[in-house]
Amino acid sequence: MAHTGLIRDDAYLEHITSDFHPEHPDRLRAVYSVLEDRELQDGIDRLEAREATAEEIQWIHTESYYQTIESTRNCGHRQLDPDTHVSSQSYRVAKLAAGGLCALLDAVCSGKVKNGFALVRPPGHHAEAGRGMGFCIYNNIAIAARYAQHRGLAEKVLIVDWDLHHGNGTQHAFESDPSVLYFSSHQYPYYPGTGSVEEIGREPARGYTVNAPLAGGQGDEDFIQIYQEILEPIAARFEPDLVLVSAGFDTYYRDPLGGMRVTEDGYAELTRILMRMAAASCQGKIVFTLEGGYHLEGLSQSIKRVLLTLQETGSPPPRSPSPSGTADGIIERIRAVQKPYWNL
């Protein structure tokens, strides 16, 4: 029976930020420690990461930006912006993050593993074509989506982003491309300031960007309701060949940067929803990559629950959420904006 593929590499710890930076190597150390838990052992296949090539990176990023990052090789600590730091090995680790995700895609799409999670850093979804920002150097998930298309692994790709922060870089990479559907649930208004419900993409891809901006304080039931009532019907109509997930865990209820109330149970249920969508449209081909999440215990335990969920067999029936009422308004706004494109 095929297992869940896992990308992990101690080289990801070599991207060094400042001592007080939220995105620090201890995030992955905490996650890697739970991988030793016995209940995770039997269902996981560890895969080897590789560096993304210059060509693969430049499917998303400009040549001049790529050269800027390469120029940081062995140069010590620098800042791309006030939030985004690089150290002497960051140029290499960033290529390994994007390439590791692509290697995992190969394994999932070939049937070597049934699904997977790339435990990488630095994160990626804020990185724009010509600019690193928000702790992100290269946009790992955007590169992976283009990799899947260029290599003939998928024609239509669904990207789901459940990070606390809107993935501006991912949205902008595909906002005119109807072969990629981008869905994001995020706290708004919040960094980076993008992701309003009215941002729905540009011709010829209007409706292929779907934003669920939330004011803060939403928990498991609210997210489940939004994903079941908005994302599931849109995904069923889009019929992706591959599902990619920007899995940020800063919506965790104890995260120091967040204002949401999602628990480990919530992440497990969201994973089941996405697995159900992938099973319906693309033989279960779903790949997660790590984005944010800054409460170390919450990050590690939430990822453990996602990994255990990815190992589940069968397709459990949809859970009926107990809505708090705080998601109803945004659901109606999304329906109103997206109805001409998806008949919601």
N, C-alpha and C positions, 0 to 999 in steps of 0.2 A: 504493500500500500504506500502511495506517495506521501511524503512528509511535508512539513512546512520548512521552506528554505530560509536560512538566516545569514545575513552579512554582518560580520563583526570583525574588527581588526584593531589591534592595539595602536596601529599607526594613527588612528583617528584621535588618539590622546595627544598627538604631537602638534596639533593646532592649539597654540597657547595664547590666551587672552590675558588681560590684567587680573590681578589677584581678586579684585572685587567685581569682575564682570559676571553677569548672570550665566552666560553661555561658556562654561568652563569645563575642563576635562572630567571633573568629578561627576558630571551628569552621566557620562557613559560608564564610568567606573561603577556607579550605583546600579545601572542597568545590567552591566556584565555580571555583577555579583549574583543577581537572581537567576541568571541562566544556569547556575550550578544546581538549582533546586531539582530534586529528583523527579518531580512530576512533569518537568519540561523535557527531560532527557530523551525519552523514547520517540517522540514525534517530531524532532527537529533535525534537519541536515544542515550543518555549517558549510557555507560555500566560500570560495576564495574571491576577494575583491580584486579589482584591477583599476588602473588609472584610465579615465576618459581621455580620448585623443583630442588633439587640437581641433580636428574637423568636427567631432561630435559636440564639443563645447561651443563651437562657432555656428552650429545650427540654431543656437539661441542667442549667444553673446557676440558682440562685435569683435573684430580682430584686434582693434586698438585696446579694448578692455582686457582681452586675453593677454596681450603683451604687457599691460600694466601689472596684472597679477603675476605673470612670470618674472617680472623685474623685481619682485619682492623676495626672490630666492636668496636665502642665506643673508638677508639684510637686517635681521633682528626685528624688534617690535615696531609696527607702524599702524596707523589708523586710516582706513578708507573713508570713514566718516566718524562722527562722535560715538556711534554705537558699534561699528564694525572694525574689528582689530585683525591684524595678521602678524604672524611671527615667521621665523626663518623657514619653517617647513610647511606653512599654510598653503603655498602654491601647489605643493605635491598632495597634501591631504585633501584639498578641495577637489582636485582631479580624481582622487581615490573615492571620494564621496559620490560624485556623479557616476564614475565608472563602476563602483560597487553596485549601485542601483541598476545599471544596465546589465551587469553580469547576472543579477538576480532575475531580471526580466527574461534573459535567455533561458535560464533554468526553468522558470514557470511556463514559458510559452512552448518549450520543448517537451514538457511533461515530466522532466526530471524531478521536480517538486510540484506540489499541488497549488501552493500559494507562498507568500513570503513576506519578510520584514527586513528592511535594510537599516541596521542600527548604526547610523553614520553621523558625523558632524564634520564641518559646520553645516547648519541647516541651509535651506535654499530658497524658499518660496518668495522672499522679498527681493531677491536679486533681479535687477532689470537688465536689459540687453547690454547697456554700457555702464552699469553702475552697481556696485555692491552696497547693500544697506541692510539694516535690521538684523545684524549678526550674520548675514548671508553673503557668500562670495559668488558661487555659481548656483544657478537655479537647477538643482538636481532633478526635480520631478519634471520640469519642462524639457530638459535634455533627454530624460528617459522616454517621455512621450514621443519626441521626434525620433529618437533611436528606434523605438518600436515601429514607427511608420517607415523610416528609411530602410530598415532591415526586413520589412515585410512581415513583421510579427503581428501587426494590427493596422487596420485602416482608420477605425473610429475609436477614440480614447476618451473615457470619462475620468476626469480628475476631481476627486472629492477632497476638500480641505477643511478639516475640523479644528485647526489651530485657533487659538484665541484671537490672533491677529489676521487681518485680511491678507491674502497672498497677492499683493499688487503685481509682483513680477510675473507670476504665472498667468494672471488674468490678462495682462498686457501682451504677453507672448502669443496668446491665442485668440484675442478678442475679435479678430477678423477672419477666423478660420473655423468653418462649420464642421470640420473633422474632429475637433476637440471640444468637448463640453466641459466647462469649468463650473463647479458648484462650491460655494464657500459659506460656512456658518461661522460668524465671528462677532466679537464685541465691537460696537460702533456707537458714536464716534470714538475712535481710539487709534493708536498707531497702526498703520501709516496714514490714516485719514481717508482711504479709499474703501470701496465696497458698499456703496449705497444700493438700495433695492432697484433704483432706476438705471444702474449700470448693467446693461444687458448685452453688451457686445456691439460690434459695428457691422455694417453691411459687408459681405453677405452672410454674416453670422449673428444677426440679432436674435436674441433668445438663447444663444449658446453660452452665455454667461448668466449664471443664476446666483444672486447674492441674498443671503439671509442675515441681515445685520440685526444684532441684538443689543439691547441697552445695558445688559448686565444683570446678574442674579438668576439667570436661567439654569436649571438643573437637568437631571437625567430625563425626566418625563417630557420636558419642553423640547429637548433635542430629538428624542425619539419621535414625538409628534411631527416635528418639522421634516425629519428625514422620511417618515412614512407618508405624510400627506403631500409633500412637495417633491422630494428627490426621487422616491420610488416610481411614481407615475411618469416623471420626465425621463428617467433612465429607461423605463420600459419602452417608451416611444423612440428614444435615441438608439437603443440596441447597440451598446458599445462592444467592441472586440476585446477590450481590456479595461480594467478598472485600476486606477492608481490613486493612492491615498496619501495626502500630506497630513501625517498624524502628529499633531502638536498636542501636548498634554498640559498646556497652560490654562485650559478651561477647568482643570482640577480644582476642587473646592478649597484647597489650602495653598494654591499656587501664589507666590508673592507678587507676581506681575499681573495676576488676573482678577476678574470680578465675577466668575461663573461658579456653578455649584455641581459640576459633574463628578461622579464617583467612579470607582473601578467597575462597578456594576453597569454604569452608563456606557463606558467605553466598550465593554463586552457586548452589550445589546446593540450599539451602533455598528460594531463589527459584524454581528449576525445579519443586520439589515443589509450591509454592503455585500456580504457573502451571498445572501439570497439574491441580490440583484445580479451579481456576477454569475451565479449558477444559472439564472434565467436567460442570460444573453451571451455569455462567453465561456461556457464550460468551467466556470469558477475561477477564471484567471484574474486574480487580484493581488496587488503588491503594495505594501505599506512602506513608507520611508519616514524617518524621524525628523520632525521639525522642532518646535519649542517644547517647553515643560521644565520648570525650574524649582519645583519642590522635589527633592531627591527621592524621598520615600514614595511620594505619590507617583512620580515618574516611573520608578522601577516597578512598583506593584501594579500600576495601570498597564504597562507594557506586558508584564507577566500575564495579566488577564486577557489581553488581546492575543498573545501567542497561544494560550490555552484554548481560546475560542477558535482561532484559525485551525487548530487540530481537531475540532469537532467534526463528526461525520453526520450526514443527513442534513436536512433543511428544516429547522424548527419553524413552526407557524409564527406569523407576526404577533408580537406582544401588543396588547391593548394598553396604551399609556393612560395614566391618570393625570390629564393636563391640569396645570395650575391656572390656566387662563392667560398667562403672560405671553404665550406664543401665538395666541389666536390672532392678534392684530397684525403681526408680521406675516403670518400665513395668508391672511386675506390680501395684504398689500402685494405679496409676491404673486398670488393668483391673478390679481388685477393686471399687473404688469406683464406677466408671462402668458396669460390666456391666449393672446393672438398667435403665439408660437407653439404652444403645447396643449391648447384646449383643456386647461385645468378647470 
